[in-house]
Amino acid sequence: MKRNTVKSVFVNNKSNMLYYEFFDNEGKIKQKSTKLKANKRNRTIAQKGIPAFEARLRQMAEQKTSTQHTFSYYMGLYLKHHQELTKIKTYESRLKKFMNFIGGEKVEVSKITRLMLKEFFAQLTVSRETKVDYLVPIKAVLEYAMDDNVIISNVATGFNLPKQKSSVLHSDKVKPFSHEEVKRLLHHSTGDLHNYLGIAFFTGMRPQEVIGLTLSDIDFKTRTIHIQRAITKGEIKDTKTYESIRKIPLFDDSLPYFKNQIAQAKKRQSLFLFSKEDGSPLNDIEDIRGKSANATARRKNGAWYTLKNAANVTNGDIRNTRHTFAVSAIKSKHFTLQEIAGILGHSSLEPLFNNYARWIDGNMDRIDRSISIFGEQLTGNLTGSDNVGSA
């Protein structure tokens, strides 16, 4: 197959210009103007320029091939083809972080090793769930390279992230409010912030999930809340993970706060439970909380920090309402751990153990030794030859 060679020089009758007809790097016939008027003298010039033109074709082909073999190239394809994903901006940021770690835009995908992956994830100081969220787009980008026959295996396939102890990542984040602090915060708060806290404390929802609720998500007949979207930084998007799309119980304690906020939403003619005064959705939890604990605290939008001072609460983050719910649910012993994980939107029990291990009661002394694990009928049949003691 001929590639990057000129087939002929011809005259374009419409423009009366000389053109090269040539084979490109894939052997396809294409045309390119010489930008020379069609006459005998220029035809000679065009003929003499063929070697330089062919050299340029080969150079461009080499550059294109080199670019196409990079992680950056396949990352671009992946991002282009998945613009509909709600997390695409997050994925783009994480892919760029990985690309910069392994050497930048010119790194070829064939040079990426499992050791690079291990080193990259080892230096990330984030939760294991977030690391999984990094791995998903990295694996997808490398799949593009495999489909293009540039690599024969995907180093991210079957890559196992190391387990992490809660003391490494979560001990500083999990600071639940005490029951007395909850009472003081609810007592001193007013308006949207008051209703937000009541809902957050008694549902365990993430801040972005609470402000993403619409009125139709709240079902008083079935006493359930349908959590199916989140709002962060002005974007209405899917919940954090697929498992976070869920229905949770509408507990009695949360009813007054929901009803008060629904009344506010109807006054504002808003589809969203929490909204701006004109009924449009909030941009972020900052619209309720405020932006900082220092300068902003003295402004009108520093409501959360003003409230903390009034309630004499030093525990800082408004997100700890979720941790407060989780710890209180565990301590109450009214729920199984699976039920708590389901309410919080976790796909497994691992996040519960990572975050709340010290509150999960492991005391063996309180277990009733008379409990029959398999039931009386089965234990009653363990006689004669079936008896464990007879061999």
C-alpha positions as CSV (number, residue, x, y, z in Angstrom):
1,M,0.0,0.0,0.0
2,K,1.3,3.4,-1.0
3,R,1.5,6.0,1.8
4,N,2.5,9.6,2.1
5,T,3.4,9.8,-1.6
6,V,2.2,12.0,-4.4
7,K,0.2,10.3,-7.2
8,S,0.0,13.3,-9.6
9,V,-0.2,17.0,-10.1
10,F,-3.4,18.2,-11.7
11,V,-5.4,21.3,-12.5
12,N,-8.5,22.1,-10.5
13,N,-10.7,23.5,-13.4
14,K,-13.0,25.4,-11.0
15,S,-10.2,27.5,-9.5
16,N,-7.5,27.0,-12.2
17,M,-5.0,26.1,-9.5
18,L,-2.5,23.3,-9.3
19,Y,-3.2,20.5,-6.8
20,Y,-1.3,17.5,-5.4
21,E,-3.2,14.2,-5.5
22,F,-1.5,12.0,-2.9
23,F,-1.8,8.9,-0.7
24,D,-2.1,9.8,3.0
25,N,-0.7,7.8,5.9
26,E,-3.6,5.3,5.7
27,G,-3.3,4.9,1.9
28,K,-6.4,7.0,1.1
29,I,-6.3,9.3,-1.9
30,K,-6.5,13.0,-0.9
31,Q,-6.0,16.3,-2.6
32,K,-4.1,19.5,-1.5
33,S,-3.7,22.8,-3.2
34,T,-0.2,24.0,-4.1
35,K,-1.6,27.6,-4.1
36,L,0.0,28.0,-7.6
37,K,-1.8,29.2,-10.7
38,A,-2.0,26.6,-13.4
39,N,0.7,27.3,-16.0
40,K,3.8,25.6,-17.4
41,R,6.3,27.4,-15.1
42,N,4.3,26.7,-11.9
43,R,3.8,23.0,-12.9
44,T,7.6,22.6,-13.0
45,I,7.8,24.3,-9.6
46,A,5.1,21.9,-8.2
47,Q,6.9,18.9,-9.6
48,K,10.2,19.9,-8.0
49,G,8.3,20.5,-4.7
50,I,7.1,16.9,-4.5
51,P,10.0,15.5,-2.4
52,A,9.5,18.3,0.2
53,F,5.7,17.8,0.2
54,E,6.1,14.0,0.8
55,A,8.7,14.6,3.6
56,R,6.2,16.9,5.3
57,L,3.5,14.2,5.0
58,R,5.7,11.7,6.7
59,Q,6.6,14.2,9.4
60,M,3.0,14.9,10.1
61,A,2.2,11.2,10.2
62,E,4.9,10.6,12.8
63,Q,3.7,13.4,15.0
64,K,0.1,12.2,14.8
65,T,1.1,8.7,15.6
66,S,3.2,9.9,18.6
67,T,0.3,12.0,19.8
68,Q,-2.2,9.2,19.4
69,H,-0.2,6.9,21.6
70,T,-0.3,9.1,24.6
71,F,-2.6,8.9,27.6
72,S,-3.6,12.5,26.9
73,Y,-4.9,11.6,23.5
74,Y,-7.1,8.7,24.8
75,M,-8.2,10.8,27.7
76,G,-9.5,13.4,25.3
77,L,-11.4,10.8,23.4
78,Y,-13.0,9.5,26.6
79,L,-14.0,12.9,27.8
80,K,-15.4,13.8,24.4
81,H,-17.6,10.7,24.2
82,H,-18.9,10.9,27.8
83,Q,-20.0,14.5,28.1
84,E,-23.4,13.3,29.2
85,L,-22.0,12.0,32.5
86,T,-22.8,14.1,35.5
87,K,-19.4,13.5,37.0
88,I,-17.5,14.2,33.8
89,K,-15.8,17.3,35.2
90,T,-14.8,15.5,38.3
91,Y,-13.4,12.6,36.1
92,E,-11.5,15.1,34.0
93,S,-9.9,16.7,37.0
94,R,-8.8,13.3,38.4
95,L,-7.5,12.1,35.0
96,K,-5.4,15.2,34.7
97,K,-4.0,14.6,38.2
98,F,-3.1,11.1,37.3
99,M,-1.6,12.2,34.0
100,N,0.6,14.8,35.6
101,F,1.8,12.3,38.3
102,I,3.0,9.8,35.7
103,G,4.8,12.4,33.6
104,G,2.5,14.7,31.7
105,E,0.8,14.9,28.3
106,K,3.5,13.2,26.3
107,V,3.5,9.9,28.3
108,E,2.6,7.0,26.1
109,V,0.0,4.6,27.3
110,S,2.3,1.6,26.7
111,K,4.7,3.0,29.3
112,I,2.1,3.0,32.1
113,T,2.7,0.2,34.6
114,R,0.8,-1.2,37.6
115,L,3.6,0.1,39.7
116,M,2.7,3.6,38.5
117,L,-0.8,3.0,39.6
118,K,0.3,1.8,43.0
119,E,2.5,4.8,43.5
120,F,-0.2,7.2,42.4
121,F,-2.8,5.8,44.7
122,A,-0.4,5.4,47.6
123,Q,0.2,9.2,47.7
124,L,-3.5,10.1,47.5
125,T,-4.8,11.1,51.0
126,V,-8.4,10.4,50.3
127,S,-10.9,7.7,51.3
128,R,-10.9,4.4,49.6
129,E,-14.3,5.2,48.0
130,T,-12.8,8.3,46.3
131,K,-9.8,6.2,45.1
132,V,-12.2,3.8,43.5
133,D,-13.8,6.9,41.8
134,Y,-10.3,7.8,40.5
135,L,-9.7,4.2,39.1
136,V,-13.0,4.1,37.1
137,P,-12.0,6.8,34.5
138,I,-8.4,5.7,34.4
139,K,-9.4,2.2,33.5
140,A,-11.9,3.5,30.9
141,V,-9.2,5.7,29.2
142,L,-6.9,2.7,28.9
143,E,-9.7,0.7,27.4
144,Y,-9.7,3.2,24.5
145,A,-6.0,2.5,23.9
146,M,-6.7,-1.3,23.9
147,D,-9.5,-0.8,21.4
148,D,-7.0,1.0,19.2
149,N,-4.5,-1.9,19.5
150,V,-1.9,0.3,21.1
151,I,-1.7,-1.8,24.2
152,I,-2.6,-5.5,24.6
153,S,-3.7,-5.4,28.3
154,N,-5.2,-2.8,30.7
155,V,-3.1,-2.5,33.8
156,A,-6.0,-1.0,35.6
157,T,-8.1,-4.1,35.1
158,G,-8.1,-6.2,38.3
159,F,-6.0,-3.6,40.1
160,N,-6.7,-4.0,43.8
161,L,-6.6,-0.9,46.0
162,P,-5.1,-1.5,49.4
163,K,-7.4,-1.5,52.4
164,Q,-7.2,1.6,54.6
165,K,-7.6,1.9,58.4
166,S,-10.1,4.4,59.6
167,S,-7.4,6.0,61.8
168,V,-5.5,7.1,58.7
169,L,-8.3,8.9,56.9
170,H,-11.5,9.3,58.9
171,S,-10.7,10.0,62.5
172,D,-10.4,13.7,62.0
173,K,-13.6,13.9,59.9
174,V,-16.0,12.0,62.1
175,K,-16.9,14.4,64.9
176,P,-20.6,13.9,65.7
177,F,-22.4,16.5,67.7
178,S,-23.5,15.5,71.2
179,H,-27.3,15.3,71.9
180,E,-27.0,18.5,73.9
181,E,-25.3,20.3,71.0
182,V,-28.1,19.1,68.6
183,K,-30.7,20.5,71.0
184,R,-28.9,23.9,71.2
185,L,-28.4,24.1,67.5
186,L,-32.0,23.4,66.7
187,H,-33.2,25.8,69.5
188,H,-31.1,28.8,68.3
189,S,-31.5,28.3,64.6
190,T,-34.3,29.9,62.5
191,G,-35.6,29.8,58.9
192,D,-34.1,27.6,56.2
193,L,-31.1,26.8,58.4
194,H,-33.3,25.6,61.2
195,N,-35.3,23.3,58.8
196,Y,-32.1,22.1,57.1
197,L,-30.6,21.0,60.4
198,G,-33.7,19.3,61.5
199,I,-33.8,17.3,58.2
200,A,-30.1,16.6,58.1
201,F,-29.9,15.4,61.8
202,F,-32.9,13.1,61.4
203,T,-32.2,11.6,57.9
204,G,-28.4,11.3,57.7
205,M,-28.5,12.8,54.2
206,R,-25.4,14.5,52.6
207,P,-25.7,18.3,52.4
208,Q,-25.7,18.2,48.5
209,E,-28.5,15.6,48.7
210,V,-30.7,17.7,51.1
211,I,-30.6,20.8,48.8
212,G,-31.2,18.5,45.8
213,L,-34.6,17.4,47.1
214,T,-37.7,18.4,45.2
215,L,-41.2,18.4,46.7
216,S,-42.1,15.3,44.7
217,D,-39.3,13.4,46.4
218,I,-41.1,13.5,49.7
219,D,-43.9,11.0,50.1
220,F,-46.0,11.4,53.2
221,K,-48.3,8.4,52.3
222,T,-45.5,5.9,52.2
223,R,-43.4,7.9,54.7
224,T,-40.3,7.8,52.4
225,I,-37.8,10.2,50.9
226,H,-36.6,9.5,47.4
227,I,-32.9,10.6,47.1
228,Q,-31.9,10.8,43.5
229,R,-29.9,13.9,42.8
230,A,-27.4,16.3,44.4
231,I,-26.5,20.0,43.9
232,T,-22.9,21.2,44.2
233,K,-21.2,24.3,42.8
234,G,-24.2,25.2,40.8
235,E,-24.6,21.8,39.1
236,I,-27.7,19.6,39.5
237,K,-26.3,16.1,39.1
238,D,-26.6,12.4,40.1
239,T,-25.9,11.4,43.7
240,K,-22.3,10.5,44.7
241,T,-22.6,6.9,43.7
242,Y,-25.2,4.6,42.1
243,E,-26.0,3.1,45.4
244,S,-26.7,6.6,46.8
245,I,-29.9,6.7,44.7
246,R,-32.3,5.3,47.4
247,K,-35.5,5.6,49.4
248,I,-35.1,6.2,53.1
249,P,-37.7,6.3,55.9
250,L,-39.4,9.6,56.8
251,F,-39.0,9.5,60.5
252,D,-41.5,11.3,62.9
253,D,-38.7,13.6,64.3
254,S,-38.1,15.0,60.8
255,L,-41.8,15.7,59.9
256,P,-42.1,19.3,61.4
257,Y,-39.0,20.4,59.5
258,F,-40.1,19.0,56.2
259,K,-43.6,20.5,56.6
260,N,-42.2,24.0,57.5
261,Q,-39.8,23.9,54.5
262,I,-42.5,22.7,52.1
263,A,-44.5,25.7,53.1
264,Q,-41.5,28.0,52.3
265,A,-41.1,26.3,48.9
266,K,-44.7,26.8,48.0
267,K,-44.4,30.5,48.9
268,R,-41.4,30.8,46.6
269,Q,-43.2,28.7,43.9
270,S,-40.2,26.4,43.8
271,L,-40.0,22.7,42.8
272,F,-37.1,22.4,45.2
273,L,-37.5,21.9,48.9
274,F,-34.7,24.5,49.5
275,S,-34.3,27.4,47.1
276,K,-33.4,31.0,46.6
277,E,-36.1,33.6,47.3
278,D,-37.0,33.6,43.5
279,G,-37.6,29.9,43.6
280,S,-34.5,28.8,41.7
281,P,-32.4,26.0,43.1
282,L,-29.5,26.7,45.5
283,N,-25.9,26.7,44.0
284,D,-24.4,24.9,47.0
285,I,-24.7,24.2,50.7
286,E,-22.8,27.5,51.1
287,D,-26.0,29.3,50.3
288,I,-27.3,28.0,53.7
289,R,-24.1,27.6,55.6
290,G,-22.0,30.6,54.6
291,K,-18.5,30.6,53.1
292,S,-16.0,30.8,56.0
293,A,-15.7,30.9,59.7
294,N,-13.8,34.2,59.8
295,A,-14.7,37.3,57.7
296,T,-17.9,35.9,56.3
297,A,-19.2,35.0,59.7
298,R,-19.9,38.7,60.3
299,R,-22.0,38.9,57.1
300,K,-25.5,37.9,56.5
301,N,-24.6,34.7,54.7
302,G,-22.5,33.5,57.6
303,A,-25.6,32.0,59.4
304,W,-24.0,28.7,60.4
305,Y,-21.0,30.3,62.1
306,T,-23.2,32.8,63.9
307,L,-25.4,30.0,65.0
308,K,-22.5,28.0,66.4
309,N,-21.5,31.0,68.6
310,A,-25.0,31.5,69.8
311,A,-25.4,27.8,70.6
312,N,-21.9,27.5,72.2
313,V,-20.9,24.8,69.8
314,T,-17.2,24.5,68.8
315,N,-17.6,21.4,66.5
316,G,-17.2,23.0,63.2
317,D,-18.5,21.3,60.1
318,I,-22.1,21.3,59.1
319,R,-21.5,18.0,57.4
320,N,-21.2,16.4,60.8
321,T,-25.0,16.3,61.0
322,R,-24.6,13.1,58.9
323,H,-22.1,11.6,61.2
324,T,-24.3,12.5,64.2
325,F,-27.2,10.6,62.6
326,A,-25.0,7.5,61.9
327,V,-23.5,7.4,65.4
328,S,-26.9,7.9,67.0
329,A,-28.4,5.2,64.9
330,I,-25.7,2.8,65.8
331,K,-25.9,3.6,69.5
332,S,-29.7,3.3,69.5
333,K,-29.5,-0.4,68.5
334,H,-32.9,0.1,66.7
335,F,-31.2,-0.7,63.4
336,T,-29.0,-3.4,61.9
337,L,-25.8,-2.1,60.4
338,Q,-27.1,-3.1,56.9
339,E,-30.1,-0.8,57.5
340,I,-27.9,2.1,58.6
341,A,-25.7,1.6,55.5
342,G,-28.8,1.6,53.3
343,I,-30.1,4.8,54.8
344,L,-26.7,6.5,54.4
345,G,-26.4,5.2,50.8
346,H,-23.4,2.9,51.2
347,S,-23.0,-0.1,48.9
348,S,-21.4,-2.1,51.7
349,L,-20.6,-2.1,55.4
350,E,-17.0,-1.1,54.8
351,P,-17.6,2.7,55.0
352,L,-19.5,2.1,58.3
353,F,-16.6,0.2,59.8
354,N,-14.0,2.7,58.4
355,N,-15.9,5.7,59.8
356,Y,-17.7,4.5,62.9
357,A,-15.8,1.4,64.2
358,R,-15.3,2.9,67.7
359,W,-19.0,3.3,68.1
360,I,-20.0,-0.2,67.0
361,D,-20.4,-2.3,70.1
362,G,-18.2,-5.4,70.1
363,N,-18.8,-6.4,73.7
364,M,-19.1,-10.2,73.9
365,D,-20.2,-10.2,77.5
366,R,-23.7,-8.9,76.7
367,I,-24.5,-11.7,74.3
368,D,-27.1,-14.2,75.5
369,R,-25.5,-17.6,75.6
370,S,-28.8,-19.4,75.5
371,I,-29.6,-18.3,72.0
372,S,-30.2,-21.2,69.6
373,I,-28.5,-20.1,66.4
374,F,-30.1,-22.8,64.1
375,G,-33.4,-23.2,66.1
376,E,-34.6,-25.9,68.5
377,Q,-35.7,-28.4,65.8
378,L,-32.2,-28.6,64.3
379,T,-30.4,-28.8,67.6
380,G,-32.9,-31.5,68.8
381,N,-31.9,-33.7,65.9
382,L,-28.2,-33.8,66.9
383,T,-28.5,-37.2,68.6
384,G,-27.0,-40.6,68.1
385,S,-24.8,-40.8,65.0
386,D,-25.5,-37.1,64.3
387,N,-24.1,-36.0,67.6
388,V,-21.0,-33.9,67.3
389,G,-19.3,-35.8,70.1
390,S,-19.7,-39.2,68.3
391,A,-17.0,-39.9,65.7
